[in-house]
């Protein structure tokens, strides 16, 4: 058995053994080098990095995660986002009290020793032996800084954090080696600056500037002595010394720092005493992080910007590269968001549909000719609290960008694409088709883009009302949303040509899959998103040129360097004549068609209603020459419900239609977004019309002729009696009536799957 001294203590040999054992187990110091004393002395005495590997660049200029600021197009802040709430500041912008406080409590001989404090190591080892464990560490600020860099690099990955902090000899040797190199290459001042910017101060605050703002709502350069001492004391244990949750413990720790500052002559004893007598006075600023804090309901747009950076190859070749860029932050992102348009879109979305309704509304606006997304509004607020009817599901965009799984069936808002395909093929707007209100076509009479029949089943379809039978031309069929007409027009123009036209104007499915080449596509059987539809209609407003949507104008990195951002790519989708003709025909929809409740009275505007089978989706997509807006209303949660006999926004609807709910929402959004002084007009072109039999109702003819003059139509010929649909036999009651051309505000919908 080992022999004890007569006094009951350990022998000299036993003390030495315990000394070595405790040193080895505890790592000798908190940052720990866990090396034999002779080895440590040798490394420190050498004072050189000769023979060491090249120092990693991240230790010289660590890639610190910082706040990213997302701005609207005018430079106003939409939101600040970060994975680490940090604002890097130079040493000159950090209070001298703070610099002195952190040195006094963490490494009082910082300016006297090298990367390793041998005197501190020996003192700590001695106290640890006496305590029988690790009672005191001897890690220098430089060593702590090196360790923090590796922890910062690990981010929020638990496995990487464990690797960065594991108590192994290899890690400690590596930290020591890098500490010596950092001292030689950076110098004390830069190390202190980096340390104060990287350190965690609790309450989600990383770095001294964020900590100063969090606890005192002031800049780090303005910290008083007692405030600096408080923050310096937090570093050792941010949870234990949190002044927000435990003022008493935080005060004790602050006073310990002040006592130490006086002991090392950083301040006088009188200054320290006065500071210790001062009660802690916090002015806490709660963290405002993420798109949930975005202004004017722009959280969904904010999240779209985030998704753009995380998915677009312009911001990195791999998902990992793009995530690193976003998480590091420090970016200033100037977006395309128009604050006026966003305010209008948000007000429109919430004016007619309430956040706690079973159904939801989405409003998105795009600038024709540039592809710039100007707004994204939604009836449900952005957020995670379902009890408050919040959601992070962006109903305006594709699944890839944070939207619904598939998107939504677009109903009759697809019909203008069929009309454009027909015009491009040389089919005249005066082309008429006659039908009963129901009809059956054969799928095999439609050819897909591979030249094969689209199917072999009969395709049964119908118009909204039994009264919708007769003869129609393209203008009247668009105005009254006649399904049978557009089925026959698609057959004449070609299914493939129709699909290709939709692709040319940017029509995309919400799930990113290939568009299904089914004849019912002309009636809106395919799914898409409000953003896709707003951008597609912008091609009509832009006289046939389509521009890809963009949300980001510019990005600057933390050093103020501009990063490359994706630009809008514009291409001609149709001739100017075709687009001008579509514009003239769609003007009729808002003037006396299914969209009369949407129409604007002070400027040229055009649009199209859309309502799907069983009224599960309702749309209005419309535009002026300088703004395109899409509005969708429907069930956004679980199995989609039909909108029959429902209360939405405090109003009762026996059946929701594109003209009677999305239409008025569209009108509110457009009115608020547009500048009254800017009223560009569409390029006017004559639109040929079909021939009509003599109308027996002279009074009705006079009324229609007056409307033609108001619209500027110039296609009346000698002998015509002034009716608007020459050569067309109209069924009783088709023209006139509120909210949808004598059909109770309904737009005909679609008969697709």
Number of C-alpha atoms within 10 A of each C-alpha: 3 8 11 12 10 8 7 8 11 15 15 11 11 14 14 13 13 18 20 16 16 21 27 18 12 22 21 32 24 20 24 26 30 23 16 13 15 9 11 18 14 11 15 18 12 10 15 14 19 9 6 11 10 10 16 12 9 13 22 17 12 18 17 24 25 24 26 28 20 26 23 23 20 12 14 16 16 27 21 24 26 20 18 25 26 26 22 22 19 13 19 10 14 22 19 18 23 25 19 20 30 25 23 24 20 21 20 21 16 18 11 9 15 19 24 27 20 17 12 20 24 15 15 22 27 18 17 22 21 15 12 15 18 20 17 19 21 24 24 27 26 28 26 19 25 27 22 20 22 19 19 21 18 17 17 12 10 10 10 16 16 12 14 18 16 12 18 13 15 12 18 21 16 13 22 25 22 24 26 22 24 24 21 15 15 15 13 18 13 17 21 19 20 26 22 26 25 23 20 25 27 22 18 17 21 23 27 30 24 30 28 25 19 23 24 18 16 17 18 26 19 17 19 15 21 27 24 26 32 28 27 27 27 21 19 14 12 17 16 15 25 24 24 14 11 12 16 13 13 23 22 15 23 27 20 16 27 31 21 22 25 18 15 15 12 20 18 14 16 10 15 22 14 12 19 21 10 11 10 17 12 14 14 15 15 12 15 14 17 22 25 22 19 22 16 17 26 28 25 28 28 28 21 22 19 19 15 20 21 22 17 15 15 15 21 16 11 13 14 11 13 20 17 17 17 23 18 22 25 28 25 21 23 22 26 23 28 19 22 15 26 28 20 24 35 25 21 28 30 21 16 20 26 19 21 15 17 17 25 24 30 30 33 34 36 32 26 28 23 20 25 24 27 27 30 34 33 32 29 28 23 24 18 13 11 10 7 12 16 17 16 19 23 23 33 34 27 23 19 15 20 18 20 20 15 19 23 28 29 31 33 31 31 27 29 26 26 27 28 27 27 24 20 19 13 11 16 17 21 19 15 22 18 15 15 14 18 16 14 12 17 15 19 16 16 23 20 20 15 9 9 11 16 21 17 11 10 12 17 15 19 22 23 20 14 10 15 26 22 17 22 30 24 28 28 26 21 30 25 29 31 27 29 28 24 24 25 17 25 26 22 13 23 22 28 22 22 29 24 20 22 21 15 21 26 23 24 23 23 27 19 14 9 8 17 15 20 21 29 24 28 31 31 26 24 24 19 24 30 28 29 25 29 31 34 33 34 33 30 34 30 24 25 26 23 28 27 20 24 21 26 25 18 18 19 16 16 18 8 11 10 13 14 12 17 18 18 17 12 15 14 15 26 21 16 16 16 21 26 22 26 28 27 22 23 24 27 24 30 27 21 22 34 35 37 23 24 31 27 18 9 9 15 19 30 29 34 34 38 33 30 28 18 15 22 20 27 32 35 36 33 34 30 28 24 19 24 32 30 33 35 30 30 23 18 18 12 6 7 13 16 18 23 15 11 17 17 20 19 11 10 12 15 10 17 27 33 36 32 27 26 34 32 22 30 33 20 21 28 26 17 17 21 16 11 10 6 9 15 12 13 23 16 13 16 12 18 19 23 21 20 18 14 16 18 8 9 13 10 14 17 14 13 18 18 13 17 17 11 9 14 11 17 12 14 16 9 6 6 14 17 24 25 24 21 23 19 23 17 18 12 11 12 16 18 14 14 17 24 30 22 18 22 15 23 25 36 28 31 33 24 20 12
